[in-house]
Amino acid sequence: MSPAERRDVVNDMASDQGRDMRSHGKDDHPADCDVTVQLSECGRADAETVFDALDHVFAGCEDVAPAPQPAAGPEPTVWMATFDSSAHSGDITGPPRISTPVEALLTGDHHAVDEVEKALGRLFEVRSTQSVSGEHEKESRLLLAPR
């Protein structure tokens, strides 16, 4: 399955858009390895670039067909995908190109979020980092910029 088929593109009215959300049944990994990555302040092309880069490093946890690109109207304000931080699938050569800084919000287990944060740090320039830790979960906000 291609990286584009593994990502979930959402906005605040995702349930009204009739997306095909088929799970491929990857229940064979611990849930504490899942990291939800939400991207904002970017367009479709930059969100796809970030997710494609992460797809080269980690396996996507869900097979989700993204919504078709609308012919007109506003794009989503948030782009989301979930990655399995324990399933390393490789590295990419060269830094991915994004046209503008992208805000990323990572949510998951402390160690899992740290792994995805490190990967993003190798792929992009991280201009700012803020994090909040709870007992079982960590939330990290990053500003990703092109290298």
N, C-alpha and C positions, 0 to 999 in steps of 0.2 A: 504494500500500500504506500502511496506517495506521501511525502510530508504534508502536502496541501490537504490530503484526505484525512490527516490525523488531527487537524487543528479545529478548534471550535471558535468561530467568530461570533461574538455576542454584542448586543447593546442592551439598553434598558428595556427594550420591547422584544427581546429575542423570542419569547414564546409565541408572539403574534406573527412571526415571520415564516412559520411552517418549516423549520429546518429538519432535515433527516438526521436524527441522532441515534446511530446504530452503534452499540457497544460490541467490541470484538471479544469480550470475555477475558480480558487479561486480569484474572483474579489471582494469579500465581506469584504476585510480588506483595511485600508488606505495604500496607497503606501509609506507613510512616515515611516511605520513600517518595510519595507523591508531592509535587510542588505545583501549585497553581500559579501561573504567570499571567498577569493582567497588564496590558499595554494601553497607554492613553497618550493624548497629545500627539498623535501621529495618524497618517493615512494608511490605507490598505497595503500599499507597496512596502512601506517601512515595517509594518507589523509582520507581513509575510517574510521579510528579510530576517528579522529577529527570530521568528519561529523556525524558519528553515535552518538557521545557524544552530539553534538549540536542538533541532531534530538530528543534526549531524553528530552532536555530542551525546544526547540522551534519547532514549526511546520515548515516543509519545505514549501516553497511557490510554488514550481513547481514539477510536476511529470515528471521526465525526466529519461529515461532509459539510463544508462551510456554506453559508447562504450564498446564493448566486449574487453576483455584483449587480446592484440596482441600476436601472437605466437612468434614473434621475432621483434626486432627493439627497438628504444628508447621509453620510456614512456613519457607521456605529461610532460611539464615543469610547468604547472599551473593547479591546480584542483579547480573548482569553484562550489559553491552552493549558493542559496539565501534562507534566513530564515525570517520568520515573527516574529519580536521581541515581538509583542503583544500577540502571541499565545503560551502561556506557556503550555507545555505538561507534565511537571514533572521534576524530577531530577534523576541523576543516583547515584548508590551507589558505592563508591570507585573511585579512579582516573583512567582514561583510560590510557593504556600503549602505548606509542609511542617509537620507537627505537632510534630516533634521534631528535634534535630540528627541529621545523617546523616554517617557516616564514608564518605569516598570515597577509593579508591585508583586512581590513574591510571598507566598503564604504556604506554610507547611511545617513539618518537623524541623527542629533546630539544625541538625546535621544535613538534612536534605536541602534546606534553603541555603546553607553555607556552600554546598556543592554547586548549586546552580549559580549562586553569586560569583564563585570563583571562575566558573566557565564564562559567564558574561564579562567578567573582568579581563579574561584572555581574548575575548572576541571584540569588545568595544572599549572605548574610554569611559570609565565610570566617573562622572563629574561630582556626584554627591551620593551619600548613603545615609539613610536613616533607618533605624530598626527598633522594633518593639518586641520584646520577648515575653511570652507567657509561660505557664508551667509546662505545657506540652507542645506549644506552637510558637513559631516566630514569623513576624511580618517584616519585610524589608522593602524600602522604597529606594529605587536607584534612578539616576538620570543617566541614560546611555547616550553617548555621542559617537560620531564616526571617528576612527583613528586616522 
